[in-house]
Amino acid sequence: MSGAGKTTLASELRRRIDAIHIRSDVIRKHLAGIKLTDHNSDIYSEKQSQSTYTKLIELGILLCSHGHTVILDAKFDQKKIRQKLIQKAKEFDISVT
């Protein structure tokens, strides 16, 4: 859920397990070419969301395949997105928890 404290929890967990923390909101704004501090509701379209999750998963897989522990900080509230992540992780023999 949005605003549930995912980023706060992920930040603390990152420190405890020495992981790389990738935030979907940062990826989303980077892909849209706007500053992290800017607000723009247009970046939450279905197309933008698909691009965001595709890039988030791509980066996570890349880093994990190079031996890093990664936290993907995002809602993952859509079954198709979760399935995409799980499928990609299986392709690279990466554990998803």
N, CA, C and O atoms as CSV, one atom per row, in Angstrom:
chain,resi,resn,atom,element,x,y,z
A,1,MET,N,N,0.825,-1.189,0.000
A,1,MET,CA,C,0.000,0.000,0.000
A,1,MET,C,C,0.872,1.257,0.000
A,1,MET,O,O,1.966,1.273,0.564
A,2,SER,N,N,0.378,2.276,-0.625
A,2,SER,CA,C,1.084,3.554,-0.622
A,2,SER,C,C,1.058,4.149,0.782
A,2,SER,O,O,0.045,4.087,1.479
A,3,GLY,N,N,2.187,4.724,1.183
A,3,GLY,CA,C,2.261,5.399,2.477
A,3,GLY,C,C,2.274,4.476,3.675
A,3,GLY,O,O,2.011,4.916,4.794
A,4,ALA,N,N,2.576,3.201,3.466
A,4,ALA,CA,C,2.546,2.226,4.557
A,4,ALA,C,C,3.876,2.103,5.297
A,4,ALA,O,O,3.968,1.376,6.286
A,5,GLY,N,N,4.900,2.803,4.829
A,5,GLY,CA,C,6.195,2.751,5.484
A,5,GLY,C,C,7.194,1.808,4.819
A,5,GLY,O,O,8.184,1.413,5.435
A,6,LYS,N,N,6.937,1.451,3.572
A,6,LYS,CA,C,7.840,0.541,2.855
A,6,LYS,C,C,9.257,1.097,2.772
A,6,LYS,O,O,10.225,0.375,3.011
A,7,THR,N,N,9.380,2.358,2.441
A,7,THR,CA,C,10.703,2.957,2.264
A,7,THR,C,C,11.442,3.046,3.592
A,7,THR,O,O,12.646,2.795,3.644
A,8,THR,N,N,10.750,3.393,4.650
A,8,THR,CA,C,11.372,3.456,5.975
A,8,THR,C,C,11.882,2.079,6.383
A,8,THR,O,O,13.010,1.942,6.857
A,9,LEU,N,N,11.051,1.072,6.198
A,9,LEU,CA,C,11.449,-0.296,6.536
A,9,LEU,C,C,12.595,-0.767,5.641
A,9,LEU,O,O,13.553,-1.368,6.127
A,10,ALA,N,N,12.504,-0.501,4.355
A,10,ALA,CA,C,13.549,-0.915,3.420
A,10,ALA,C,C,14.884,-0.246,3.750
A,10,ALA,O,O,15.936,-0.878,3.658
A,11,SER,N,N,14.841,1.019,4.130
A,11,SER,CA,C,16.079,1.742,4.486
A,11,SER,C,C,16.751,1.111,5.700
A,11,SER,O,O,17.970,0.942,5.722
A,12,GLU,N,N,15.971,0.770,6.689
A,12,GLU,CA,C,16.521,0.140,7.889
A,12,GLU,C,C,17.047,-1.259,7.565
A,12,GLU,O,O,18.133,-1.633,8.009
A,13,LEU,N,N,16.292,-2.020,6.803
A,13,LEU,CA,C,16.709,-3.364,6.425
A,13,LEU,C,C,17.995,-3.319,5.594
A,13,LEU,O,O,18.883,-4.153,5.769
A,14,ARG,N,N,18.085,-2.343,4.695
A,14,ARG,CA,C,19.281,-2.181,3.867
A,14,ARG,C,C,20.527,-2.052,4.731
A,14,ARG,O,O,21.556,-2.664,4.447
A,15,ARG,N,N,20.429,-1.263,5.771
A,15,ARG,CA,C,21.579,-1.077,6.666
A,15,ARG,C,C,21.918,-2.374,7.401
A,15,ARG,O,O,23.090,-2.709,7.572
A,16,ARG,N,N,20.903,-3.087,7.828
A,16,ARG,CA,C,21.130,-4.307,8.614
A,16,ARG,C,C,21.732,-5.446,7.800
A,16,ARG,O,O,22.541,-6.220,8.312
A,17,ILE,N,N,21.338,-5.549,6.535
A,17,ILE,CA,C,21.810,-6.690,5.735
A,17,ILE,C,C,22.771,-6.273,4.621
A,17,ILE,O,O,23.140,-7.091,3.779
A,18,ASP,N,N,23.167,-5.023,4.618
A,18,ASP,CA,C,24.112,-4.503,3.615
A,18,ASP,C,C,23.612,-4.765,2.194
A,18,ASP,O,O,24.295,-5.392,1.384
A,19,ALA,N,N,22.417,-4.275,1.912
A,19,ALA,CA,C,21.788,-4.472,0.603
A,19,ALA,C,C,21.745,-3.159,-0.178
A,19,ALA,O,O,21.953,-2.077,0.371
A,20,ILE,N,N,21.474,-3.288,-1.449
A,20,ILE,CA,C,21.234,-2.123,-2.302
A,20,ILE,C,C,19.733,-1.886,-2.325
A,20,ILE,O,O,18.957,-2.808,-2.579
A,21,HIS,N,N,19.331,-0.670,-2.065
A,21,HIS,CA,C,17.920,-0.291,-1.955
A,21,HIS,C,C,17.537,0.504,-3.199
A,21,HIS,O,O,18.037,1.607,-3.421
A,22,ILE,N,N,16.648,-0.065,-4.004
A,22,ILE,CA,C,16.207,0.622,-5.223
A,22,ILE,C,C,14.741,1.019,-5.045
A,22,ILE,O,O,13.868,0.169,-4.868
A,23,ARG,N,N,14.493,2.322,-5.095
A,23,ARG,CA,C,13.145,2.852,-4.865
A,23,ARG,C,C,12.420,3.099,-6.185
A,23,ARG,O,O,12.953,3.734,-7.095
A,24,SER,N,N,11.209,2.591,-6.269
A,24,SER,CA,C,10.418,2.759,-7.496
A,24,SER,C,C,10.130,4.226,-7.784
A,24,SER,O,O,10.074,4.624,-8.948
A,25,ASP,N,N,9.946,5.032,-6.752
A,25,ASP,CA,C,9.655,6.450,-6.992
A,25,ASP,C,C,10.851,7.163,-7.617
A,25,ASP,O,O,10.676,8.081,-8.417
A,26,VAL,N,N,12.053,6.748,-7.259
A,26,VAL,CA,C,13.256,7.335,-7.864
A,26,VAL,C,C,13.369,6.905,-9.325
A,26,VAL,O,O,13.654,7.727,-10.196
A,27,ILE,N,N,13.148,5.639,-9.588
A,27,ILE,CA,C,13.193,5.128,-10.963
A,27,ILE,C,C,12.134,5.827,-11.815
A,27,ILE,O,O,12.412,6.257,-12.935
A,28,ARG,N,N,10.927,5.936,-11.280
A,28,ARG,CA,C,9.809,6.560,-12.006
A,28,ARG,C,C,10.152,7.997,-12.409
A,28,ARG,O,O,9.934,8.392,-13.555
A,29,LYS,N,N,10.679,8.761,-11.483
A,29,LYS,CA,C,10.998,10.163,-11.773
A,29,LYS,C,C,12.203,10.287,-12.699
A,29,LYS,O,O,12.251,11.180,-13.545
A,30,HIS,N,N,13.168,9.397,-12.540
A,30,HIS,CA,C,14.322,9.393,-13.446
A,30,HIS,C,C,13.861,9.131,-14.880
A,30,HIS,O,O,14.270,9.839,-15.801
A,31,LEU,N,N,13.018,8.126,-15.072
A,31,LEU,CA,C,12.529,7.795,-16.411
A,31,LEU,C,C,11.701,8.940,-17.016
A,31,LEU,O,O,11.680,9.129,-18.232
A,32,ALA,N,N,11.026,9.692,-16.149
A,32,ALA,CA,C,10.215,10.815,-16.617
A,32,ALA,C,C,11.040,12.081,-16.829
A,32,ALA,O,O,10.552,13.066,-17.383
A,33,GLY,N,N,12.294,12.045,-16.382
A,33,GLY,CA,C,13.166,13.198,-16.555
A,33,GLY,C,C,12.859,14.349,-15.620
A,33,GLY,O,O,13.086,15.512,-15.954
A,34,ILE,N,N,12.336,14.016,-14.432
A,34,ILE,CA,C,12.040,15.080,-13.467
A,34,ILE,C,C,12.835,14.851,-12.185
A,34,ILE,O,O,13.277,13.740,-11.893
A,35,LYS,N,N,13.004,15.942,-11.425
A,35,LYS,CA,C,13.736,15.877,-10.167
A,35,LYS,C,C,12.942,15.071,-9.145
A,35,LYS,O,O,11.713,15.024,-9.190
A,36,LEU,N,N,13.662,14.440,-8.225
A,36,LEU,CA,C,13.026,13.647,-7.183
A,36,LEU,C,C,12.075,14.487,-6.333
A,36,LEU,O,O,11.076,13.976,-5.827
A,37,THR,N,N,12.378,15.746,-6.180
A,37,THR,CA,C,11.544,16.626,-5.355
A,37,THR,C,C,10.325,17.178,-6.099
A,37,THR,O,O,9.428,17.753,-5.482
A,38,ASP,N,N,10.291,17.005,-7.419
A,38,ASP,CA,C,9.154,17.494,-8.211
A,38,ASP,C,C,7.954,16.565,-8.074
A,38,ASP,O,O,8.101,15.372,-7.806
A,39,HIS,N,N,6.772,17.126,-8.261
A,39,HIS,CA,C,5.528,16.353,-8.206
A,39,HIS,C,C,4.827,16.494,-9.547
A,39,HIS,O,O,4.658,17.597,-10.066
A,40,ASN,N,N,4.423,15.356,-10.097
A,40,ASN,CA,C,3.762,15.354,-11.391
A,40,ASN,C,C,2.892,14.108,-11.475
A,40,ASN,O,O,3.413,12.995,-11.547
A,41,SER,N,N,1.590,14.279,-11.467
A,41,SER,CA,C,0.682,13.134,-11.475
A,41,SER,C,C,0.708,12.373,-12.796
A,41,SER,O,O,0.247,11.233,-12.855
A,42,ASP,N,N,1.236,12.981,-13.854
A,42,ASP,CA,C,1.304,12.306,-15.155
A,42,ASP,C,C,2.238,11.097,-15.138
A,42,ASP,O,O,2.142,10.232,-16.009
A,43,ILE,N,N,3.119,11.028,-14.180
A,43,ILE,CA,C,4.086,9.927,-14.147
A,43,ILE,C,C,3.479,8.643,-13.579
A,43,ILE,O,O,4.169,7.629,-13.471
A,44,TYR,N,N,2.215,8.678,-13.221
A,44,TYR,CA,C,1.554,7.501,-12.660
A,44,TYR,C,C,0.595,6.837,-13.644
A,44,TYR,O,O,-0.287,6.080,-13.239
A,45,SER,N,N,0.761,7.113,-14.917
A,45,SER,CA,C,-0.060,6.468,-15.938
A,45,SER,C,C,0.305,4.988,-16.007
A,45,SER,O,O,1.342,4.572,-15.490
A,46,GLU,N,N,-0.544,4.206,-16.640
A,46,GLU,CA,C,-0.276,2.776,-16.796
A,46,GLU,C,C,1.031,2.553,-17.549
A,46,GLU,O,O,1.828,1.689,-17.183
A,47,LYS,N,N,1.244,3.333,-18.596
A,47,LYS,CA,C,2.469,3.199,-19.391
A,47,LYS,C,C,3.705,3.510,-18.547
A,47,LYS,O,O,4.686,2.767,-18.583
A,48,GLN,N,N,3.658,4.598,-17.793
A,48,GLN,CA,C,4.784,4.974,-16.939
A,48,GLN,C,C,5.025,3.918,-15.861
A,48,GLN,O,O,6.169,3.597,-15.540
A,49,SER,N,N,3.948,3.385,-15.312
A,49,SER,CA,C,4.091,2.349,-14.283
A,49,SER,C,C,4.741,1.102,-14.854
A,49,SER,O,O,5.605,0.506,-14.211
A,50,GLN,N,N,4.342,0.701,-16.046
A,50,GLN,CA,C,4.953,-0.467,-16.682
A,50,GLN,C,C,6.447,-0.238,-16.906
A,50,GLN,O,O,7.264,-1.118,-16.634
A,51,SER,N,N,6.792,0.935,-17.397
A,51,SER,CA,C,8.208,1.265,-17.616
A,51,SER,C,C,8.984,1.257,-16.305
A,51,SER,O,O,10.116,0.776,-16.247
A,52,THR,N,N,8.375,1.786,-15.265
A,52,THR,CA,C,9.021,1.858,-13.958
A,52,THR,C,C,9.310,0.460,-13.418
A,52,THR,O,O,10.433,0.169,-13.008
A,53,TYR,N,N,8.303,-0.395,-13.420
A,53,TYR,CA,C,8.495,-1.740,-12.884
A,53,TYR,C,C,9.429,-2.565,-13.749
A,53,TYR,O,O,10.198,-3.370,-13.223
A,54,THR,N,N,9.383,-2.387,-15.052
A,54,THR,CA,C,10.310,-3.092,-15.940
A,54,THR,C,C,11.744,-2.715,-15.600
A,54,THR,O,O,12.599,-3.591,-15.471
A,55,LYS,N,N,12.014,-1.432,-15.455
A,55,LYS,CA,C,13.368,-0.959,-15.125
A,55,LYS,C,C,13.771,-1.400,-13.714
A,55,LYS,O,O,14.912,-1.810,-13.497
A,56,LEU,N,N,12.862,-1.319,-12.775
A,56,LEU,CA,C,13.140,-1.727,-11.401
A,56,LEU,C,C,13.559,-3.199,-11.354
A,56,LEU,O,O,14.553,-3.553,-10.718
A,57,ILE,N,N,12.798,-4.038,-12.026
A,57,ILE,CA,C,13.112,-5.473,-12.059
A,57,ILE,C,C,14.425,-5.708,-12.792
A,57,ILE,O,O,15.252,-6.502,-12.343
A,58,GLU,N,N,14.621,-5.032,-13.903
A,58,GLU,CA,C,15.856,-5.165,-14.686
A,58,GLU,C,C,17.083,-4.821,-13.838
A,58,GLU,O,O,18.067,-5.560,-13.842
A,59,LEU,N,N,17.027,-3.715,-13.119
A,59,LEU,CA,C,18.146,-3.306,-12.272
A,59,LEU,C,C,18.368,-4.296,-11.135
A,59,LEU,O,O,19.504,-4.645,-10.815
A,60,GLY,N,N,17.281,-4.740,-10.532
A,60,GLY,CA,C,17.383,-5.705,-9.439
A,60,GLY,C,C,18.040,-7.002,-9.891
A,60,GLY,O,O,18.920,-7.528,-9.210
A,61,ILE,N,N,17.613,-7.516,-11.036
A,61,ILE,CA,C,18.179,-8.752,-11.577
A,61,ILE,C,C,19.662,-8.552,-11.909
A,61,ILE,O,O,20.492,-9.402,-11.585
A,62,LEU,N,N,19.985,-7.449,-12.542
A,62,LEU,CA,C,21.375,-7.165,-12.893
A,62,LEU,C,C,22.270,-7.156,-11.656
A,62,LEU,O,O,23.323,-7.794,-11.640
A,63,LEU,N,N,21.852,-6.441,-10.637
A,63,LEU,CA,C,22.659,-6.342,-9.418
A,63,LEU,C,C,22.749,-7.680,-8.688
A,63,LEU,O,O,23.816,-8.055,-8.202
A,64,CYS,N,N,21.636,-8.393,-8.611
A,64,CYS,CA,C,21.656,-9.705,-7.954
A,64,CYS,C,C,22.550,-10.685,-8.705
A,64,CYS,O,O,23.267,-11.475,-8.091
A,65,SER,N,N,22.505,-10.633,-10.020
A,65,SER,CA,C,23.323,-11.553,-10.814
A,65,SER,C,C,24.809,-11.264,-10.664
A,65,SER,O,O,25.645,-12.081,-11.049
A,66,HIS,N,N,25.137,-10.112,-10.110
A,66,HIS,CA,C,26.533,-9.776,-9.818
A,66,HIS,C,C,26.854,-9.955,-8.331
A,66,HIS,O,O,27.870,-9.462,-7.843
A,67,GLY,N,N,25.977,-10.664,-7.622
A,67,GLY,CA,C,26.245,-11.036,-6.241
A,67,GLY,C,C,25.756,-10.098,-5.161
A,67,GLY,O,O,26.044,-10.315,-3.984
A,68,HIS,N,N,25.027,-9.068,-5.527
A,68,HIS,CA,C,24.530,-8.118,-4.539
A,68,HIS,C,C,23.164,-8.545,-3.994
A,68,HIS,O,O,22.376,-9.182,-4.693
A,69,THR,N,N,22.901,-8.190,-2.758
A,69,THR,CA,C,21.575,-8.335,-2.178
A,69,THR,C,C,20.825,-7.047,-2.483
A,69,THR,O,O,21.353,-5.953,-2.287
A,70,VAL,N,N,19.594,-7.178,-2.963
A,70,VAL,CA,C,18.849,-6.011,-3.434
A,70,VAL,C,C,17.462,-5.971,-2.799
A,70,VAL,O,O,16.794,-6.997,-2.667
A,71,ILE,N,N,17.048,-4.786,-2.415
A,71,ILE,CA,C,15.683,-4.552,-1.952
A,71,ILE,C,C,14.994,-3.687,-2.998
A,71,ILE,O,O,15.427,-2.569,-3.278
A,72,LEU,N,N,13.920,-4.213,-3.572
A,72,LEU,CA,C,13.114,-3.448,-4.528
A,72,LEU,C,C,11.967,-2.826,-3.758
A,72,LEU,O,O,11.054,-3.524,-3.317
A,73,ASP,N,N,12.015,-1.533,-3.598
A,73,ASP,CA,C,11.056,-0.778,-2.798
A,73,ASP,C,C,9.932,-0.288,-3.713
A,73,ASP,O,O,10.057,0.744,-4.374
A,74,ALA,N,N,8.832,-1.048,-3.738
A,74,ALA,CA,C,7.688,-0.720,-4.589
A,74,ALA,C,C,6.461,-1.451,-4.053
A,74,ALA,O,O,6.576,-2.352,-3.222
A,75,LYS,N,N,5.293,-1.054,-4.536
A,75,LYS,CA,C,4.057,-1.682,-4.052
A,75,LYS,C,C,3.908,-3.134,-4.472
A,75,LYS,O,O,3.503,-3.965,-3.658
A,76,PHE,N,N,4.215,-3.455,-5.688
A,76,PHE,CA,C,4.010,-4.800,-6.233
A,76,PHE,C,C,2.597,-5.288,-5.929
A,76,PHE,O,O,2.396,-6.438,-5.541
A,77,ASP,N,N,1.619,-4.396,-6.110
A,77,ASP,CA,C,0.229,-4.723,-5.802
A,77,ASP,C,C,-0.506,-5.413,-6.954
A,77,ASP,O,O,-1.625,-5.896,-6.780
A,78,GLN,N,N,0.118,-5.455,-8.115
A,78,GLN,CA,C,-0.504,-6.126,-9.260
A,78,GLN,C,C,0.127,-7.506,-9.446
A,78,GLN,O,O,1.348,-7.654,-9.491
A,79,LYS,N,N,-0.736,-8.495,-9.551
A,79,LYS,CA,C,-0.275,-9.876,-9.680
A,79,LYS,C,C,0.656,-10.063,-10.880
A,79,LYS,O,O,1.653,-10.779,-10.786
A,80,LYS,N,N,0.335,-9.425,-12.003
A,80,LYS,CA,C,1.165,-9.603,-13.204
A,80,LYS,C,C,2.575,-9.070,-13.002
A,80,LYS,O,O,3.525,-9.616,-13.562
A,81,ILE,N,N,2.724,-8.019,-12.217
A,81,ILE,CA,C,4.052,-7.457,-11.925
A,81,ILE,C,C,4.829,-8.409,-11.013
A,81,ILE,O,O,6.016,-8.657,-11.226
A,82,ARG,N,N,4.143,-8.938,-9.993
A,82,ARG,CA,C,4.802,-9.891,-9.097
A,82,ARG,C,C,5.235,-11.134,-9.862
A,82,ARG,O,O,6.331,-11.653,-9.650
A,83,GLN,N,N,4.377,-11.604,-10.745
A,83,GLN,CA,C,4.706,-12.788,-11.535
A,83,GLN,C,C,5.891,-12.524,-12.457
A,83,GLN,O,O,6.736,-13.397,-12.652
A,84,LYS,N,N,5.952,-11.325,-13.023
A,84,LYS,CA,C,7.074,-10.960,-13.891
A,84,LYS,C,C,8.381,-10.990,-13.103
A,84,LYS,O,O,9.388,-11.517,-13.577
A,85,LEU,N,N,8.361,-10.429,-11.907
A,85,LEU,CA,C,9.550,-10.430,-11.057
A,85,LEU,C,C,9.966,-11.857,-10.728
A,85,LEU,O,O,11.139,-12.209,-10.854
A,86,ILE,N,N,9.025,-12.667,-10.312
A,86,ILE,CA,C,9.329,-14.045,-9.932
A,86,ILE,C,C,9.881,-14.829,-11.119
A,86,ILE,O,O,10.842,-15.583,-10.970
A,87,GLN,N,N,9.279,-14.654,-12.294
A,87,GLN,CA,C,9.742,-15.358,-13.493
A,87,GLN,C,C,11.168,-14.948,-13.869
A,87,GLN,O,O,12.012,-15.795,-14.164
A,88,LYS,N,N,11.422,-13.640,-13.854
A,88,LYS,CA,C,12.769,-13.157,-14.184
A,88,LYS,C,C,13.798,-13.683,-13.178
A,88,LYS,O,O,14.898,-14.089,-13.553
A,89,ALA,N,N,13.427,-13.667,-11.912
A,89,ALA,CA,C,14.339,-14.158,-10.874
A,89,ALA,C,C,14.644,-15.642,-11.087
A,89,ALA,O,O,15.790,-16.067,-10.940
A,90,LYS,N,N,13.638,-16.419,-11.426
A,90,LYS,CA,C,13.853,-17.848,-11.692
A,90,LYS,C,C,14.801,-18.057,-12.865
A,90,LYS,O,O,15.640,-18.957,-12.834
A,91,GLU,N,N,14.672,-17.237,-13.890
A,91,GLU,CA,C,15.538,-17.353,-15.064
A,91,GLU,C,C,17.012,-17.199,-14.696
A,91,GLU,O,O,17.887,-17.777,-15.340
A,92,PHE,N,N,17.276,-16.412,-13.652
A,92,PHE,CA,C,18.649,-16.142,-13.228
A,92,PHE,C,C,19.006,-16.861,-11.933
A,92,PHE,O,O,20.051,-16.596,-11.339
A,93,ASP,N,N,18.130,-17.779,-11.492
A,93,ASP,CA,C,18.329,-18.546,-10.262
A,93,ASP,C,C,18.550,-17.614,-9.057
A,93,ASP,O,O,19.476,-17.794,-8.266
A,94,ILE,N,N,17.671,-16.624,-8.953
A,94,ILE,CA,C,17.727,-15.637,-7.866
A,94,ILE,C,C,16.540,-15.859,-6.936
A,94,ILE,O,O,15.406,-15.998,-7.394
A,95,SER,N,N,16.794,-15.892,-5.659
A,95,SER,CA,C,15.752,-16.076,-4.657
A,95,SER,C,C,15.005,-14.761,-4.437
A,95,SER,O,O,15.615,-13.699,-4.316
A,96,VAL,N,N,13.681,-14.850,-4.389
A,96,VAL,CA,C,12.842,-13.674,-4.112
A,96,VAL,C,C,12.073,-13.932,-2.827
A,96,VAL,O,O,11.391,-14.948,-2.692
A,97,THR,N,N,12.189,-12.998,-1.878
A,97,THR,CA,C,11.441,-13.135,-0.629
A,97,THR,C,C,10.667,-11.899,-0.322
A,97,THR,O,O,9.978,-11.840,0.697
